[in-house]
Amino acid sequence: MSTTEHKKAIEQLIRFCDALKTSLEEQLAKTPPPPPQPKPFVFKDTWEQMAYDVMDKATKGEVNGYRQIKLETAAKNMKQWKKAVASCEGTDVDSLWTHLLVYFIENWKLKNSTRMTAMGAIKAITGRLGIPENGEYEDYYEEMQAQQKKDEDYKEVPLEESIAKFKCKDGKVLTTKKLRTMVDEMKTKPYERMLLSFFAYHGNRPQDWNVGYGKENKNERGYYDHETQTMHLFDGKTQKKGTERTFKVHDKVAECIAEASLFNTTRYLAPNSKGECDRKAIYRKLRDFQSRNNFPKGITPNDLRHLYETHIRYVEKLPRNERLKLMGGIAHSDGTSLKKYAKLYRPMVEWAEANEQ
């Protein structure tokens, strides 16, 4: 090879290397940077105070790669954390996980579904604190999730157990049908009548009714438009952030709201005794009502929601398109309704239909 040919070969090799370098640089420029690694955990102050600090940050933005959460969610997580770490004396990660496993496996006294929720709340805090996961804890958490799914999907409470729970003072069982009869017969207590009508004719969560009365009084959750008899909701347990959920209230509910509003001098649909918007007011009023009337004690709004969805599916037997419309107002799917609500007390409701006419 001549000197000239050798020089050309070297120039070609240099151009090839330059092109390869440019191509690699372009590829690297397109590759997103690796996600930031969680900050290593360092124990400071107390387990409780550390959790308070990190949950406060979590309500304001992302922490250690975990998304921002609502203040209400942070408060619920802290409630579980305080109970779980109350007697934890160790200050290292291994001691913490050992304590938590004993707490959830050996000392837990409540039902499995509540245990699973509490364990999830703990993970929401340990992750944000940068505490490394514990394999034994993760395995037990997954076991509880599997058990919960098995317990909840299409579960039916035995007839005798349901009758004992829902038996009223007159000997009959409480059903949505009986609840509607109570609403019809109540004339002297319009506020209580309105609250009962919410659960007799709708399957919504109690917080859905903690809204303003009229658009001019809307709050962060929404408002009730008494002119169109329509609920406008901006927030909900399964509602996507930034969306508005609307549904027409049942005519009987609209009637009850109109009657109660004559005695309601505040700007909220269902205020507490001080005229304030209070998410626990409905629970307190329901408990008070139970103690004074033909009503089984210990029944929660969630129980009434179960009965409602059993009623519309197996008593009224609403067509699917009508059920889907109602589910949209409640903010869960028809499948969720079937799995976790409608079938739970179906044996009792159908028994009542056959035997208490």
Stockholm file with secondary structure:
# STOCKHOLM 1.0

chainA/1-357         MSTTEHKKAIEQLIRFCDALKTSLEEQLAKTPPPPPQPKPFVFKDTWEQMAYDVMDKATKGEVNGYRQIKLETAAKNMKQWKKAVASCEGTDVDSLWTHLLVYFIENWKLKNSTRMTAMGAIKAITGRLGIPENGEYEDYYEEMQAQQKKDEDYKEVPLEESIAKFKCKDGKVLTTKKLRTMVDEMKTKPYERMLLSFFAYHGNRPQDWNVGYGKENKNERGYYDHETQTMHLFDGKTQKKGTERTFKVHDKVAECIAEASLFNTTRYLAPNSKGECDRKAIYRKLRDFQSRNNFPKGITPNDLRHLYETHIRYVEKLPRNERLKLMGGIAHSDGTSLKKYAKLYRPMVEWAEANEQ
#=GR chainA/1-357 SS CCHHHHHHHHHHHHHHHHHHHHHHHHHHHHSCCCCCCCCCCCCCSCHHHHHHHHHHHHTTSCBTTBCCCCHHHHHHHHHHHHHHHTTCCCCSHHHHHHHHHHHHHTSCCSCHHHHHHHHHHHHHHHHHHTCCCCHHHHHHHHHHHHHHHHHHTTCCCCHHHHHHHHBCTTSSBCCHHHHHHHHHHCCSCHHHHHHHHHHHHCCCCGGGGCSEESGGGCCSSEEEETTTTEEEESCCTTCCTTCCEEEECCHHHHHHHHHHHTTCCSSBSSCCTTSCCCTTHHHHHHHHHHHHSSSCTTCCHHHHHHHHHHIIIIISCCCHHHHHHHHHHHTSCHHHHIIIIITTTHHHHHHHHHHCC
#=GC SS_cons         CCHHHHHHHHHHHHHHHHHHHHHHHHHHHHSCCCCCCCCCCCCCSCHHHHHHHHHHHHTTSCBTTBCCCCHHHHHHHHHHHHHHHTTCCCCSHHHHHHHHHHHHHTSCCSCHHHHHHHHHHHHHHHHHHTCCCCHHHHHHHHHHHHHHHHHHTTCCCCHHHHHHHHBCTTSSBCCHHHHHHHHHHCCSCHHHHHHHHHHHHCCCCGGGGCSEESGGGCCSSEEEETTTTEEEESCCTTCCTTCCEEEECCHHHHHHHHHHHTTCCSSBSSCCTTSCCCTTHHHHHHHHHHHHSSSCTTCCHHHHHHHHHHIIIIISCCCHHHHHHHHHHHTSCHHHHIIIIITTTHHHHHHHHHHCC
//
